[in-house]
Amino acid sequence: MATSSRKRVNGQTRVSDKNQVTLAVQALRDAGIAPGDELRVEASGPGTIVLTRVPSEAELDLAVVEATAGALDGVYAPGYLDELRRNDRGPDW
């Protein structure tokens, strides 16, 4: 059994016979990528591959809420929606 005398360099990896690579844990942590995250893989030029974390459904939903929250400020007079609720649900609401 031959052993490689080539020293491993921190932050480098090798493509396996199955075209797989192992990514450095610190690089994953620095990028905010965790086990189970989905990644988009794109070639951005010769010798360069870019991995981008794909947002989860929950993150996408939250982004929509944050983008639209407050979009209707000023459309209704102050107290108008509370009045509608009282009319709909009764005076004890």
N, C-alpha and C positions, 0 to 999 in steps of 0.2 A: 504494500500500500504506500503510494507516494504521498508525501506531505508537501504542501506549498511553502516555499521559503519566502514568498512575497509577503511583506508586512501589510496588514490591513490599515488603510488610512481612514481616520475618523471622518464621517460624513460621506464616504464613498460606498457604493454597493456594486454588485455584479449581476448581470442578467443571467439567469439560470438557463439550462437546456430547455425548460418549459416556458421561457420568456417571462419568468417571474422575477421580482426584485423585492428585497427587504428594505424598508425605509428606517432611517435612524429615529429612535424614540424621541430624542431631543428636538429634532426637526419637526416631528409630528406635534409635539407639545407646543413648540414655538408658534406653529401655524394654527393651533386650536383644533387639531384633528384628533378625534377619539375613536376607540374601537367601535365598530358598527356604523360609523359615518359613511355616507356614499360620496364617492369622488368622481368628478368629471375628468377624463384624461384627454388631453389635446397635444398634438405636435405643433410647436410654434416655429419650427424651422429645423434645419439639419442638426441633429445631435441634441435637440432641446425638447423636453416633454414637460408640460405644465399640468399639475394636479390642482383641482379646485374643489373645495367642499361644496356639496349640493345641499342647500337648505332643506330642513325637514318640513313636512306639511304644517306642523305647529308653528314653526318660524315664519313660514309664508303667510299663514293666517294672521299671526300677530302683526306682521309688516303691513298687511292690508288695513287692519284695525287702526294701527298707529298713523297710517297715511291719511285715513279718512276721519279720524276722531276730531271733532270740533269743526268739521267742514260746514256745518249748518248753523254755526254761531250767529245770532242776530236775526235769524229767519223768523223765529217766533218771539212774541213779547214775553218778558219775564213772567213766570207763573202760569203761562198759557197751557203748557203740557200737564202741569199739576192739576189745573182746572179740568182738563179733558179726562184725566184719570179719575178724579173725584166723581165726575158725571157718569163715567162708565162703571166704576166700582162701588159707588155709593159714598155717603158723607163720612162714614167711619174710616175711610182709607187714609 
